[in-house]
Amino acid sequence: MSVALVGAGPGDPELITRRGLRLIQACQVLIYDRLVGPELVAEAPAGALLIDRDGSEQEEVNDLLVEYGLLGLRVVRLKGGDPFVFGRGGEEVLRLRAHGIEVEVVPGVSSFAAVPGAAGIPVTHRGLAQEATIVMGHGADLDFPRLAANPGTLVLFMGARSLPRIAEGLLAAGKHPDTPAAVVANGTRLDQEVVTSTLGEIAEAAAAVPTPALIVIGEVVSLAEAIGPAQPQYGSVVRQPA
Ligand SMILES: C[S@@+](CC[C@H](N)C(=O)[O-])C[C@H]1O[C@@H](n2cnc3c(N)ncnc32)[C@H](O)[C@@H]1O
């Protein structure tokens, strides 16, 4: 009985680990997230049971994992980015272990640094940012005074729709309106879109970007143009306010 929690990487199907890909190619059941590229789902053997978890509650996913895990099948739970970065991977492992099911966790390239990096933004850079903080931007009660006082890079997940509230909160807490800010959507994919602006204007500039999107706030964003996209094939739409 074993279930493998596999990180699929941030979007580009080439950014999965070799071990993760090998497990997919040998699985009997593949339970995958919406953010996982179809190219990776297509790597499962013909005849494998493919389950798209989109629309299912986390509790239902946990139940499915236990059900197929107890059947003794080779189950792969494929998750966007890294399973343990805003991925609820810990909850799934705990549930499986509670049922005596063996679990293997295969890390993935998290969007945390890969998505800003794909847009030419290093999350740390000597002289500009010596630390980076990852923040859940959606729904949570953000501690704006603490975040505004942070001298490093802020990387906000799941915050695109809340961007006006986030920018307003940081500005009200004293973050300078000229602080460079970016939104990177569909990072590491052919349809990648990047908006660079300032904290004061980013909400308006990025109002129309698609999701998934990551928000990056800090001086490192000013390097985006000089560094450029990490791969020439990544989408090159870069919008800047007039
Ligand atoms: C549920 S979290 C999963 C994060 C994932 N476990 C990781 O390590 O990257 C989903 C959020 O990650 C961010 N994200 C994931 N992939 C992305 C991509 N290719 N481009 C932009 N943002 C992405 C978005 O903020 C999205 O709403």
The ligand as an ORCA input file, in Angstrom:
! r2SCAN-3c Opt
* xyz 0 1
  C      -2.943     26.398     -4.012
  S      -1.520     27.368     -4.313
  C      -0.411     26.104     -4.715
  C       1.023     26.516     -4.650
  C       1.971     25.391     -5.027
  N       1.910     24.319     -4.075
  C       3.420     25.859     -5.194
  O       4.303     25.391     -4.477
  O       3.669     26.670     -6.083
  C      -1.935     28.069     -5.853
  C      -1.347     29.469     -6.048
  O       0.026     29.394     -6.383
  C       0.361     30.421     -7.289
  N       0.783     29.787     -8.563
  C       0.950     28.481     -8.779
  N       1.395     28.247    -10.019
  C       1.501     29.459    -10.617
  C       1.919     29.890    -11.921
  N       2.315     29.029    -12.851
  N       1.903     31.214    -12.181
  C       1.532     32.105    -11.251
  N       1.135     31.758    -10.008
  C       1.125     30.452     -9.687
  C      -0.894     31.262     -7.488
  O      -0.867     32.310     -6.538
  C      -1.971     30.254     -7.166
  O      -3.178     30.881     -6.799
*
